[in-house]
């Protein structure tokens, strides 16, 4: 099992910034990846960003590219998501997730590929 705990959500005005953190514990995932997803009311869970735990290679959804940055601190087993220029459309519950094996891929964008999930943290962007 991998336990994931997110933090850093909150209420921010449009144009503002937030930094999310996700601390992992339990089983290792050195050959895997960590991802951030979000889910707004009435919507499906969608990919935001992911990072290959071994190489640090990262990928982003088109809607956040250039505004959000993902990185990881291997010494702290923590992944971060810096969110800048926030828009009300970014309002959602944000989840971090771990996939333990990538089978040659750098990361996955499909939520069903991920093995473990955090409890989520609410991000609300006011206009």
N, C-alpha and C positions, 0 to 999 in steps of 0.2 A: 504493500500500500504506500501511496504517496499522499501526504497531507499538505494542503495548500491554504494559506491564509492571506487574503488581500487586505489592503488598507490604502487610505489616501483619498477616497472619494469625498464628495461634498457638493456644496452649492457654490457656483461661481457665475459671474456675469459673462455675457458674450464677449469674446476677445481675450478672456482671461486664460489662466493656465492651472493645471493640476498635475501632480505626479502620483501615480499609483505604484504600489509595491506589492509583491507577492513572494512570500517566504515558503519554501518547500522543505519538507522533512520526510523521513522514512526511507523508502527504497531509492536507490540511485537511478539516474536517468542520463548517464553520461553519453549515451548514444542516441539520445532523443532530442526533444525540443520542448520549449514552453511557448504558449500562445496566449494572447489576449482576445477575448470575444466580448460582444455586448448584445444586450437584448432589451429593446424598448417594448412597452406595453403593446400587445397585439401583433408584434413582429416576431419573426424567427430569430434565433441566435445567429449572429453574423461575425465573421472573421474581422479582426482589427489589425493584428500584427503577430508575428511569431519570430522566434530566434532559435537557431540551431545551437544546442548547448555546448557542443564540442568546438565548432568553428566560429561561433558568433555571427554567422551570416543571418541576415534578417530580411523579412518581407513584410509588406504593408498592403492593406486594402487601398484601393484608389482614392476612396473618400477621405483618407487620413494622411496619405503620403505627403510629406513636406510639412505637416503640422505635428505629427506624433513621432516619437522616437522610442524604440525598445532597446534595452541593453540588459546584460546580466552580470552579476557579480558571483563568480563561481565560489569564492571563498565564503560567501554568505548564503549560498544557495537561494539567491534572490533575483527576481526579474523585475524590471522597472518599466513603466510606460510614462514618458513625459508627454503631456498633452498641451499644446499651445494653440492659440487662436481658436479657442473653443467656440462652438456654434450651438444654438439650441437643438439642432439636429443630432448633436452628440449625446444628448440626454439619454441615459440608459443605465441598466445594471451591467457593470463590467465584471467579467469573470476571467480568471487565469486558469490555465489547463496545462497538463503535461501529457506528452506521448513518449513512451519509453523506447520504442524502436521505430526507425524511419525507413528501413529497407531501401536505403540508397537515396531517399528524398532528403531535401534540406529541411523541410517542414511541411505541414499540411494546413490547408485552409478549411477543410471540412470538420465541423465539430465532432462528427461521429468517429473520427480517427483518434481522438484524444481519450486517454484512459482515465485520467483523474481531473477533478474540477474543484475549485474553491467555492466558497459560499456566495461570492459576489459582493461588490461594493457599488453603492448608488452614486452616479454622477448626474448632477442636474445643472444645466446651463440656462440661465435666465436671459431673456432678451432685453 
